[in-house]
Amino acid sequence: MRRLIANLAAEDAWATGSGRSARPLSRAAADAAASWGSLLRVFARGEDRLDLLAPIDRRRLTDALPRPRLHLVDFDHTSRRTAGEAELWWAAPQVQPTFLPGEAGREAIDALVRTATRDLHRAIPDVSVARALLRPQRPTDLGPRLWATPPPAGAARAADRRLVVALAARLGVGPPGARPIDTVDDLRRAIAGEPDLGGPWVLKSALSAAGRHRLWSNGARFDEEAVARLLQRGPAVVEPWDDRRLDAGLRLWIDDRPLRGEAHGTDAVEPLALVGWHALEVGARGRFLGIETGRSLDDTLGGLDDAEALGLARALRALGFLLQDLGVRGPVALDLRRTREGVLRPLGEINPRLSFGYLAAEIARRLTADGRVERAAGRLRAIPRASKRSSLGIRLLEPDASGGGGLVFEPESSLKCLADDGR
């Protein structure tokens, strides 16, 4: 039997594995994880089993995608693998060692970052090489490759936000003032000593996802009890809050062996392949709403000048070697953003696992192959309650009895109709 495990709360399980306290998902969060997790069936066959964190009526699964059997698993079960079964996991299931809190963890991270950022200017000397490295290498056998790739043992360390903050700072592409936080006093000192934290800022748990376990405030005034509760899960990072012009994501793939760069017209060894990209639709405070695929990289990133292309290619090369050193293999998603002032932040969130970007791209490809859409381009998003816009899209998950929880793919032609309609 083949199993697909939609353990969309993996980061919470990893935080628990560090010995810190973790709360079970709320009912609303578990329902949302199950709804979005149901899209993992794009890689299924009819006789497969899909494990979810909350119950879903199978009748809500439309015939736009395969309809595997559904199975409810408890939160703890998602941290255990089952012997003798073919499995495709959303994220690595096993409880993994994480970086230590405090100075010991920071020193370990800094050592990895120093190693990963060596020789960047020699390997990518100019923008022509950089733009060659930013051409996509789309795998035609993504489904079989995912089934054949075991979840990486180093995922918990790779997802630790302290890692990407350190890498971005070393490359000079991170938000100014971003830093790790272990105690309330750490946060107080950071705000007092860093002018860039004098305005709006966000404090994020080092291991979390989907907008959970984070706090926003402004300047030196903050709720110390709320910060202390957040830090019970383990270390966090603080950074100035960027008002965004756009959010985007890159889909990356890391193999067991470094890739030869001749395919890009270079003689350097490259640690990862750029599979594709997507625009992220987010709401207030960066809350995920949907994904749009099929646009060019320049369009997705709001333009990409030569300096930005060079910086992005070097950041991806360093990230690739860093993740390889941590034992990460297979799919990785990287979130990035452009601020309201136009600054590109190429290193946002590292997701060493499958992502909604991967699912959206595969859904678009499958719908195109099935003749349901003309081109593998469009937007994947939740169906808003009491909205007519879903009538222009292909429903993937019908709404529940309350009218929520539905998911739809809006083809490129539908997006043009929505734009003309002002919706």
Buried (B, 14 or more C-beta within 10 A) or exposed (E): EBBBBBBBBBBBBBBBBBEBEBEEBEEEBBBBBBBBBBBBBBBBEEEBBBBBBBEBEEEBBBEBBBBBBBEEBEBEBBBEBEEEEEBBBBBBBBBBEBBBBEEEBBEBBBEBBEEBBEEBEEBBEEBBBBBBBBEEBEBEEBBEBBBEBEBBBBBBBBBBBBBBBBBBBBBEBBBEBBBBBBBBEBBBEBBEEBEBBBEBBBBBBBBBBBBBBBBEBEEEEBEEEEBEBBBEBBBBBBBBBBEBBBBBBBBBBBBEEBBEBEEBEBEBBBBBBBBBBBBBBBEEEBEBEBBBBBBEBEEBBBEBEEEBBBBBBBBBBBBBBBBBBBBBBBBBBBBBBBBEEEEBBBBBBBBBBBBBBBBBBBBBBBBBEEEEBEEBBBBBBBBBEEEEBBEBBBBBBBBBEEEBBBBBBBBBBBBEEBEEEEE
